[in-house]
Amino acid sequence: MESHNGANGHGTPAGQQATDMLLASVDCLREARQRVIKLRLEGFTLEEIAGMNGWSYDKTCAIFSRGLRDLKQ
């Protein structure tokens, strides 16, 4: 996955495998949580994500936090 600033985080096969596993896990989340986590992984700030979705910053933070919590489980 490439960030909106042009950098990527998987220069090695192990890094690519970890990225693939993370994205597969993200795909199991609820839609809003998927959207926020994927945009954050692309390098967008929570403020930018809130604006893109027409949400408040607080709502975006809550969705992001719930998404991270779900990924840890």
Beta strands, then each sheet from edge to edge (+ up, - down):
end
